[in-house]
Amino acid sequence: MSAQTVKRIALLPTAATVLAWTPVLIRLASSEGATPLIIATDRMLIASTLLLVFVLLFKRSSLARLSRRGYLCAITAGVLFGIHLFAYVVAVKYTTVANSMILLATIPIFAAI
């Protein structure tokens, strides 16, 4: 097994923990008065900042080689992901955390279909 594979396997528990706590934290933020738009925006800002730091530190040359079409695709993907986050936060407000976790766990099944 390569070192890269070991690193990826080691990150799986972290990713699973983050995904498991997402609906709980959304409910907590909602109970404190945060609107779905604020919650989704905060999530996008945190993720974007972390990714930008990573890219600038480790993948700056890849960023420089990106074409105009590549930038357009990245911006489009970001906008669509932002819409997805907003819709997810709104959906969590209208269902229980347990239902949200069931839906989250079945994403691979729906993606395969």
N, C-alpha and C positions, 0 to 999 in steps of 0.2 A: 504494500500500500504506500502510495506516495505521501510526502509531507503535506501537499495541498489537499489530498483526500482526508487526511487525519484532521486538518484544520476545519474543513467543512463539516465533518462529523461532529467535531467538538462544539461547533456553533449551533447545531440542531437543538439541544436543550434550551439554549438562550432564546432562539427564535420561537420555540413552542411556548415558553413562559411568557414572552411578550404578547404573542397572539392570544394566549389564554386570559391574560389580564386586561386586554383591550376593552371588552364590553363592560367590565367592572369599573374601570377608570372612566369610561364615557358616562356611565350612570352616576358615578360620584361627581364628576364635573357638572353634569346636568342638574343634579340636586343642589349644587352650589350656585346655580343660576346662569351657568355658561350656555350660550346658544349653540346649536349644531354648527353654524358657520364659524364661530370662534374656535370650537374644539377641532374642527377639520383644518382650519387655518394654522392653529398651533402645531398640529401633527405634521402638516406639510412643511412648516418653517423649521421644525426640529430635524426632520428627515433630510430636508434640502441642505441645511447647514452641515450636518454630519457628512453627507455625501460630497458636498463641495470641498470640505477640508480634506477628505480622503483623496479625491481626484487631484487637488492641487499639490498634495504631498507625494502621492505615489504614481499618478497617471497623467501628469501634466502633458507629456508628449502625445498621448492619445487624444487629449482635448484639442491640442494644436492641429492634429491631422483631421479633425472632424470637418466635413464639408458643410456647405450651406443647407443642403437637404438633411444632413445629420442633425444639425441644430434645430431645424424645423420639426423633425420627427421627435426630438427630445422635448421640445416645448409642447407639442401636441400631446405626447404621452403624459407629461406633467399636468396639463390641464385636465385630461381625461381622468387621471388618477385623483386629482383634487375633487372632481365631480363624484367619483366613486366614494371617496372618504366622506364627503358631505352626505351622500345618500345612505351610507352605512351608519353614520352617527344618527341620522334621523330615524332609520329603521330600528336601531337599538332602543331609542326612546319609546317606540311603540310595541316592543315585545319584551319578554323576560331575558335575563342574562343566559339562562339555560337554553332557551330557544335560539338565541344568537350563537351560542357555542355549537349547537347542533348544526346550524346552517354553515358556520365557519368550517366545521370539520368535514362537511360534505362538498366543499368547493372543488376538491380534486375530481370527485365523481361527476359533478356538473361540467367541469372543464373537459373531461374525457368524452362525455356525451356530445 
